[in-house]
Amino acid sequence: GLPPRKDVRDAVQQIEATPYIPPTYGKTNILADTGLLFDFESRQGRMSKILDKEISVHLDDATLESIIFTIGQAEGINFVADKSLPAFQTKMSVNMKRVKLSEFLSYVSRNLDLQFQVGDDLVWIVDAKDPKKVMEETRFYRLRKGFILPAQLGPSEVVRTETRAQNAVTVTEVQKVDRFVNDLAPPTPSIERAITNFFTGKYQIDYERNIIVARGTREQLDVLERIIKEFDQPIQQVLIEARFITVTQGAFLRLGVIWGSKGGDLVVESPADQLGMARLPVSSAFTWNWTNVFGVPDLSAVLTALEQSGESQELSAPRLTVLNNLPATISDGKVQYYYEEYQVKTTILERRSSSQLVPAGKPTKITAGASLEVLASIGGDGKTVLLALNPKVNSDVQLTPFMTITDTDDTGRVVSKVDIRLPEYRTQDLATRVAVQSGQTVVMGGVLERQQNTYVESVPVLGNLPVIGAIFRRRTEIDRPRYLLIFVTATILSETGEYVIYTQEPSTQNRQTPQPDEQATPAQTP
């Protein structure tokens, strides 16, 4: 065929040379933090600034009309009003000294049913009982920090029910929604609940763009702006770092942990060059575990000592960031499923029938490994972190046979066989609350697990002889106790993600001296 025209060839070449992605794709745009992008508060006009001034007025038995316009003439306020309003004929005595004019007008508005609508250059006085004369305006507010919404996808199931009664049709819709982050976040954000309860105007929220559209009087919008100012603040976050470690009894004792064998107090001490922990009394009711608090350098020393001993094993080291007062969970391990419910399924044939047991419902999940549930609450001082902790370790998880159900037909032939298995596992669980300073570590543990092994050594051939073979065999039983230690560090994060750690005064870092009626128990050494 004929070759394409030159303009067609040029167009094709231009298309091939044109990139399919924009030139900014994959590039990083670094912006300097210049503070807030905007000021959501309304701009104050000249009249609003004058109303914030303090005035002193002394008038006796004067009408409200004369009081208002006398003040306006003296302070330069442009009042516009219908003098036929009944409230203007009310007589009163005014004796004010250094009182904000806006406060005086607010008192008059509440008691005499007047509305002072403040504009940029004038103040319009209208009858508050006449909604048609109330001046409203619409404003847009873009939130800086956005909303905390429930972490959920669309409804997985929707059931619609229609009820017909005479000429009316009622439609009821039930939605089943599953949350993928079950952190107790309310279905409605807290700022929206505050607006609903205290803002008397109209509003609409766009969650995707973080915009609030509101309509109302200036006084109503002032209330809304104060609500936004208080609620649209950075949400504090806490970094949670945890370590699940098992150590041998020798390493446990070398760290200076001493158990009271007869219900005495627990004393936690260690050499000053390693840990420098203070003694911690624990009542006899809690001798099965212990809790102590470390600083960051202390934690590093503890973990280094455990690693160098060669007698420790790290099970898990989860790390996550949580919002203030919202729970979180993290887990790591092998997941198995088993059924708790069974039902009988009957099959009817031409000459015979058979029944068999089949699983029913949803399987139950069980996890082998370490998990941590945590709730962090930052104290009012901005330093203290109140922790609710629930660390858990499940090990040796296996499904053991519980029973075997066999179904036979009329001839006695086995038709089906079902093994019902139930889980069997070892769990180490601890739930507690503790208060720490930002950057400190709480260590929990003392849960004892014994690993008992039996080894048999024998002389070949002779050790297998009956009766006299026991002479040529040696049985060794080894008991290895291991202790579970759980370290949890809570560190407050700043708005920019920096660690917020406060230094203590030297006087607070000194070890407490026992009282005269107390007796310090020295740490044992192996």
TILUM-824568 format. One line per 3 residues: number of its first residue (from 1); their letters; for each residue x, y, z of C-alpha. Coordinates in steps of 0.02 Angstrom, whole numbers, plus 50000, padded with zeros to 5 digits. Example, Ala and Ser with C-alpha at 12.3 -4.5 7.8 and 13.67 -1.06 7.14 Angstrom:
% residues 2
1) as) 50615:49775:50390 ~ 50684:49947:50357;
//
This chain:
% residues 526
1) glp) 50000:50000:50000 ~ 50046:50183:49993 ~ 50155:50252:50134;
4) prk) 50066:50364:50262 ~ 50069:50549:50239 ~ 50202:50653:50324;
7) dvr) 50080:50736:50444 ~ 50017:50566:50500 ~ 50195:50504:50528;
10) dav) 50236:50660:50629 ~ 50081:50638:50736 ~ 50125:50456:50773;
13) qqi) 50304:50503:50819 ~ 50241:50640:50933 ~ 50125:50519:51021;
16) eat) 50266:50394:51046 ~ 50380:50529:51114 ~ 50250:50593:51236;
19) pyi) 50274:50517:51412 ~ 50128:50419:51483 ~ 50156:50483:51660;
22) ppt) 50165:50662:51723 ~ 50338:50735:51750 ~ 50306:50751:51937;
25) ygk) 50274:50564:51958 ~ 50388:50484:52088 ~ 50463:50648:52146;
28) tni) 50465:50705:52327 ~ 50405:50879:52367 ~ 50479:50938:52531;
31) lad) 50381:51081:52610 ~ 50440:51189:52753 ~ 50329:51189:52907;
34) tgl) 50268:51368:52914 ~ 50137:51338:53046 ~ 49950:51339:53017;
37) lfd) 49892:51349:52837 ~ 49747:51463:52882 ~ 49649:51540:53024;
40) fes) 49476:51464:53038 ~ 49413:51601:53153 ~ 49309:51740:53077;
43) rqg) 49389:51907:53043 ~ 49339:52037:53171 ~ 49267:52196:53099;
46) rms) 49282:52371:53169 ~ 49121:52357:53270 ~ 49175:52192:53350;
49) kil) 49337:52270:53410 ~ 49246:52418:53487 ~ 49126:52301:53579;
52) dke) 49275:52219:53665 ~ 49321:52385:53747 ~ 49286:52416:53931;
55) isv) 49171:52562:53970 ~ 49105:52651:54124 ~ 48925:52716:54123;
58) hld) 48820:52797:54261 ~ 48638:52834:54213 ~ 48482:52837:54323;
61) dat) 48303:52804:54268 ~ 48341:52815:54082 ~ 48256:52725:53939;
64) les) 48350:52588:53849 ~ 48341:52693:53690 ~ 48436:52837:53769;
67) iif) 48561:52721:53853 ~ 48602:52628:53691 ~ 48621:52781:53581;
70) tig) 48714:52880:53715 ~ 48842:52741:53727 ~ 48849:52726:53538;
73) qae) 48882:52911:53517 ~ 49017:52910:53652 ~ 49108:52756:53588;
76) gin) 49085:52779:53401 ~ 48965:52633:53374 ~ 48843:52641:53229;
79) fva) 48679:52575:53301 ~ 48533:52547:53180 ~ 48364:52508:53257;
82) dks) 48177:52531:53247 ~ 48139:52650:53390 ~ 47960:52586:53399;
85) lpa) 48019:52424:53478 ~ 47933:52402:53649 ~ 48098:52359:53735;
88) fqt) 48167:52533:53695 ~ 48041:52612:53814 ~ 48101:52509:53962;
91) kms) 48178:52617:54097 ~ 48329:52562:54196 ~ 48474:52626:54297;
94) vnm) 48649:52583:54240 ~ 48802:52595:54351 ~ 48948:52508:54266;
97) krv) 49134:52527:54290 ~ 49260:52446:54172 ~ 49135:52324:54096;
100) kls) 49150:52258:53919 ~ 49017:52332:53808 ~ 48983:52162:53729;
103) efl) 48941:52092:53902 ~ 48816:52232:53934 ~ 48732:52205:53765;
106) syv) 48724:52018:53798 ~ 48632:52052:53961 ~ 48508:52166:53872;
109) srn) 48483:52037:53735 ~ 48441:51898:53857 ~ 48320:51997:53964;
112) ldl) 48232:52112:53840 ~ 48216:51998:53687 ~ 48329:52102:53577;
115) qfq) 48455:52039:53451 ~ 48615:52138:53420 ~ 48680:52085:53250;
118) vgd) 48859:52145:53234 ~ 48920:52189:53061 ~ 49085:52259:53002;
121) dlv) 49032:52442:53015 ~ 48865:52442:53108 ~ 48761:52353:53239;
124) wiv) 48583:52312:53190 ~ 48457:52297:53333 ~ 48305:52188:53293;
127) dak) 48167:52097:53385 ~ 48236:51928:53439 ~ 48062:51851:53434;
130) dpk) 48045:51884:53247 ~ 48149:51752:53156 ~ 48130:51842:52989;
133) kvm) 48230:51990:53053 ~ 48372:51886:53123 ~ 48523:51903:53008;
136) eet) 48612:51740:52970 ~ 48768:51703:52871 ~ 48856:51548:52804;
139) rfy) 49036:51506:52844 ~ 49154:51366:52794 ~ 49279:51289:52915;
142) rlr) 49418:51170:52863 ~ 49483:51066:53008 ~ 49669:51049:53029;
145) kgf) 49670:50878:53112 ~ 49516:50795:53039 ~ 49405:50667:53122;
148) ilp) 49425:50499:53209 ~ 49299:50386:53123 ~ 49262:50201:53154;
151) aql) 49382:50091:53056 ~ 49256:49994:52957 ~ 49214:49952:52778;
154) gps) 49043:49951:52699 ~ 48907:49838:52769 ~ 48934:49654:52735;
157) evv) 48749:49613:52756 ~ 48596:49723:52729 ~ 48422:49662:52779;
160) rte) 48274:49767:52723 ~ 48103:49737:52798 ~ 47944:49819:52735;
163) tra) 47793:49832:52847 ~ 47628:49884:52770 ~ 47491:49952:52883;
166) qna) 47340:50021:52792 ~ 47409:50153:52673 ~ 47579:50173:52759;
169) vtv) 47737:50076:52717 ~ 47877:50066:52845 ~ 48048:50011:52785;
172) tev) 48173:49948:52913 ~ 48353:49919:52862 ~ 48477:49824:52969;
175) qkv) 48661:49830:52920 ~ 48799:49717:52983 ~ 48964:49808:52988;
178) drf) 49130:49730:53039 ~ 49267:49842:53108 ~ 49444:49797:53058;
181) vnd) 49512:49906:53201 ~ 49409:49873:53356 ~ 49471:50019:53460;
184) lap) 49306:50081:53535 ~ 49304:50233:53422 ~ 49127:50306:53434;
187) ptp) 49019:50304:53278 ~ 49008:50493:53286 ~ 49165:50600:53311;
190) sie) 49174:50695:53475 ~ 49178:50865:53387 ~ 49018:50823:53294;
193) rai) 48932:50773:53457 ~ 48985:50939:53536 ~ 48919:51036:53386;
196) tnf) 48754:50943:53394 ~ 48732:50979:53580 ~ 48789:51161:53589;
199) ftg) 48773:51240:53416 ~ 48596:51299:53380 ~ 48621:51341:53196;
202) kyq) 48625:51228:53044 ~ 48780:51133:52991 ~ 48842:50997:52874;
205) idy) 49004:50899:52881 ~ 49108:50835:52736 ~ 49219:50699:52810;
208) ern) 49321:50672:52651 ~ 49377:50854:52643 ~ 49373:50893:52831;
211) iiv) 49253:51037:52801 ~ 49111:51101:52911 ~ 48981:51211:52828;
214) arg) 48877:51309:52954 ~ 48740:51439:52946 ~ 48680:51546:53090;
217) tre) 48694:51713:53176 ~ 48863:51783:53222 ~ 48835:51738:53403;
220) qld) 48794:51559:53355 ~ 48945:51549:53241 ~ 49055:51616:53379;
223) vle) 49003:51467:53486 ~ 49043:51350:53341 ~ 49214:51427:53319;
226) rii) 49255:51404:53503 ~ 49204:51221:53489 ~ 49315:51196:53336;
229) kef) 49459:51285:53421 ~ 49454:51168:53570 ~ 49423:51004:53478;
232) dqp) 49529:51028:53322 ~ 49692:50998:53414 ~ 49832:50871:53386;
235) iqq) 49790:50701:53459 ~ 49927:50639:53572 ~ 50011:50475:53528;
238) vli) 50113:50349:53626 ~ 50245:50231:53557 ~ 50232:50059:53635;
241) ear) 50383:49944:53624 ~ 50375:49770:53700 ~ 50493:49624:53717;
244) fit) 50445:49448:53769 ~ 50599:49356:53836 ~ 50624:49191:53926;
247) vtq) 50779:49169:54034 ~ 50851:49028:54136 ~ 50850:49029:54324;
250) gaf) 51034:49073:54331 ~ 51012:49226:54221 ~ 50857:49273:54320;
253) lrl) 50954:49272:54484 ~ 51102:49363:54410 ~ 50988:49508:54371;
256) gvi) 50960:49526:54558 ~ 50780:49465:54567 ~ 50744:49381:54733;
259) wgs) 50584:49291:54777 ~ 50515:49289:54952 ~ 50499:49105:54990;
262) kgg) 50387:49126:55141 ~ 50272:49267:55091 ~ 50397:49404:55128;
265) dlv) 50417:49561:55027 ~ 50500:49556:54858 ~ 50658:49659:54843;
268) ves) 50728:49709:54675 ~ 50908:49767:54682 ~ 51059:49756:54569;
271) pad) 51237:49821:54561 ~ 51246:50008:54534 ~ 51355:49989:54380;
274) qlg) 51222:49885:54292 ~ 51044:49929:54334 ~ 51032:50039:54487;
277) mar) 50853:49987:54525 ~ 50773:50036:54688 ~ 50699:49908:54806;
280) lpv) 50517:49872:54767 ~ 50406:49797:54903 ~ 50267:49685:54842;
283) ssa) 50135:49610:54955 ~ 50132:49423:54982 ~ 49974:49407:54879;
286) ftw) 50073:49449:54723 ~ 50226:49340:54746 ~ 50185:49247:54585;
289) nwt) 50242:49393:54477 ~ 50334:49557:54491 ~ 50334:49727:54413;
292) nvf) 50467:49861:54407 ~ 50504:50019:54311 ~ 50664:50060:54216;
295) gvp) 50729:50208:54122 ~ 50796:50194:53945 ~ 50980:50168:53997;
298) dls) 50925:50038:54124 ~ 50828:49941:53993 ~ 50979:49936:53878;
301) avl) 51085:49869:54019 ~ 50957:49734:54060 ~ 50940:49674:53881;
304) tal) 51128:49677:53855 ~ 51154:49573:54011 ~ 51025:49447:53953;
307) eqs) 51102:49434:53781 ~ 51279:49414:53843 ~ 51229:49278:53965;
310) ges) 51178:49164:53821 ~ 51035:49098:53925 ~ 50893:49203:53855;
313) qel) 50774:49180:53711 ~ 50674:49321:53631 ~ 50499:49263:53589;
316) sap) 50433:49422:53510 ~ 50469:49609:53500 ~ 50310:49699:53445;
319) rlt) 50310:49887:53419 ~ 50162:49999:53382 ~ 50100:50177:53401;
322) vln) 49932:50207:53486 ~ 49819:50357:53505 ~ 49784:50426:53677;
325) nlp) 49646:50329:53766 ~ 49613:50211:53620 ~ 49655:50026:53645;
328) ati) 49765:49929:53526 ~ 49822:49750:53505 ~ 49964:49662:53416;
331) sdg) 49998:49476:53402 ~ 50120:49358:53319 ~ 50104:49171:53305;
334) kvq) 50031:49019:53221 ~ 49842:49014:53202 ~ 49737:48856:53212;
337) yyy) 49550:48831:53197 ~ 49433:48706:53276 ~ 49245:48681:53284;
340) eey) 49145:48691:53443 ~ 48976:48646:53369 ~ 48923:48492:53272;
343) qvk) 48758:48438:53199 ~ 48688:48274:53138 ~ 48665:48257:52951;
346) tti) 48548:48118:52896 ~ 48550:48044:52722 ~ 48396:47943:52668;
349) ler) 48418:47820:52525 ~ 48296:47700:52445 ~ 48322:47555:52564;
352) rss) 48425:47627:52705 ~ 48471:47787:52793 ~ 48633:47848:52871;
355) sql) 48679:47986:52991 ~ 48843:48074:53015 ~ 48911:48213:53124;
358) vpa) 48970:48367:53030 ~ 49042:48531:53096 ~ 48922:48678:53113;
361) gkp) 48943:48864:53132 ~ 49105:48960:53117 ~ 49269:48886:53176;
364) tki) 49352:48957:53331 ~ 49526:49030:53315 ~ 49668:48995:53433;
367) tag) 49840:49072:53415 ~ 50007:49004:53472 ~ 50128:49146:53506;
370) asl) 50139:49313:53595 ~ 50008:49450:53598 ~ 49992:49617:53684;
373) evl) 49837:49720:53719 ~ 49872:49896:53780 ~ 49781:50055:53824;
376) asi) 49886:50212:53852 ~ 49818:50366:53938 ~ 49926:50522:53948;
379) ggd) 49909:50615:54113 ~ 49864:50796:54130 ~ 50046:50841:54166;
382) gkt) 50097:50780:53993 ~ 50231:50668:54070 ~ 50142:50522:54150;
385) vll) 50075:50377:54047 ~ 49944:50266:54127 ~ 49955:50094:54048;
388) aln) 49829:49952:54050 ~ 49927:49800:53992 ~ 49876:49623:53950;
391) pkv) 50024:49524:53881 ~ 49991:49343:53840 ~ 50097:49198:53778;
394) nsd) 50018:49037:53714 ~ 50134:48891:53681 ~ 50126:48705:53646;
397) vql) 49959:48726:53557 ~ 49891:48565:53486 ~ 49723:48490:53448;
400) tpf) 49704:48330:53548 ~ 49569:48198:53515 ~ 49422:48219:53631;
403) mti) 49312:48080:53563 ~ 49281:47982:53405 ~ 49103:47959:53344;
406) tdt) 49073:47814:53226 ~ 48913:47790:53126 ~ 48862:47620:53059;
409) ddt) 48722:47565:52946 ~ 48594:47426:52974 ~ 48721:47293:52927;
412) grv) 48850:47356:53050 ~ 48965:47426:52918 ~ 49055:47587:52966;
415) vsk) 48983:47729:52864 ~ 49074:47878:52938 ~ 49197:47918:53075;
418) vdi) 49220:48091:53151 ~ 49360:48140:53268 ~ 49314:48282:53385;
421) rlp) 49471:48377:53435 ~ 49489:48510:53567 ~ 49636:48627:53594;
424) eyr) 49765:48598:53727 ~ 49896:48728:53761 ~ 49998:48817:53893;
427) tqd) 49957:49000:53923 ~ 50052:49134:54018 ~ 49939:49282:54046;
430) lat) 49958:49441:54146 ~ 49841:49591:54161 ~ 49888:49747:54259;
433) rva) 49887:49936:54264 ~ 50041:50041:54295 ~ 50094:50223:54286;
436) vqs) 50261:50268:54209 ~ 50349:50423:54149 ~ 50371:50448:53963;
439) gqt) 50519:50344:53904 ~ 50518:50226:54053 ~ 50498:50038:54041;
442) vvm) 50392:49926:54149 ~ 50452:49747:54164 ~ 50333:49609:54213;
445) ggv) 50366:49427:54237 ~ 50417:49290:54353 ~ 50299:49162:54276;
448) ler) 50392:48998:54294 ~ 50396:48860:54166 ~ 50491:48700:54195;
451) qqn) 50565:48602:54051 ~ 50594:48426:54115 ~ 50689:48304:54005;
454) tyv) 50745:48126:54039 ~ 50899:48054:53953 ~ 50947:47868:53956;
457) esv) 51125:47811:53919 ~ 51167:47626:53907 ~ 51305:47507:53855;
460) pvl) 51265:47430:53685 ~ 51189:47256:53695 ~ 51217:47241:53883;
463) gnl) 51097:47383:53921 ~ 50956:47290:53834 ~ 50972:47131:53937;
466) pvi) 50825:47093:54052 ~ 50848:47111:54239 ~ 51036:47142:54238;
469) gai) 51024:47271:54097 ~ 50982:47406:54223 ~ 51160:47394:54288;
472) frr) 51225:47452:54119 ~ 51101:47595:54099 ~ 51105:47770:54172;
475) rte) 50951:47879:54181 ~ 50975:48069:54194 ~ 50833:48189:54230;
478) idr) 50864:48372:54189 ~ 50751:48507:54257 ~ 50771:48676:54170;
481) pry) 50663:48811:54248 ~ 50635:48962:54136 ~ 50558:49129:54179;
484) lli) 50456:49241:54065 ~ 50504:49426:54067 ~ 50400:49556:53975;
487) fvt) 50471:49730:53946 ~ 50351:49868:53891 ~ 50415:50044:53853;
490) ati) 50294:50190:53834 ~ 50357:50350:53752 ~ 50251:50502:53714;
493) lse) 50270:50567:53537 ~ 50262:50749:53488 ~ 50156:50813:53344;
496) tge) 50307:50795:53228 ~ 50348:50619:53287 ~ 50489:50660:53407;
499) yvi) 50512:50569:53572 ~ 50454:50670:53722 ~ 50560:50621:53873;
502) ytq) 50575:50728:54030 ~ 50729:50730:54140 ~ 50706:50709:54327;
505) eps) 50779:50818:54462 ~ 50933:50746:54547 ~ 50840:50733:54712;
508) tqn) 50707:50620:54634 ~ 50836:50503:54560 ~ 50912:50456:54728;
511) rqt) 50867:50288:54800 ~ 50743:50292:54942 ~ 50815:50260:55114;
514) pqp) 50725:50128:55218 ~ 50632:50190:55370 ~ 50695:50144:55544;
517) deq) 50563:50009:55562 ~ 50605:49934:55392 ~ 50746:49815:55353;
520) atp) 50822:49810:55179 ~ 50852:49636:55111 ~ 51014:49622:55012;
523) aqt) 51010:49547:54838 ~ 51069:49368:54826 ~ 51207:49322:54707;
526) p) 51222:49153:54625;
//
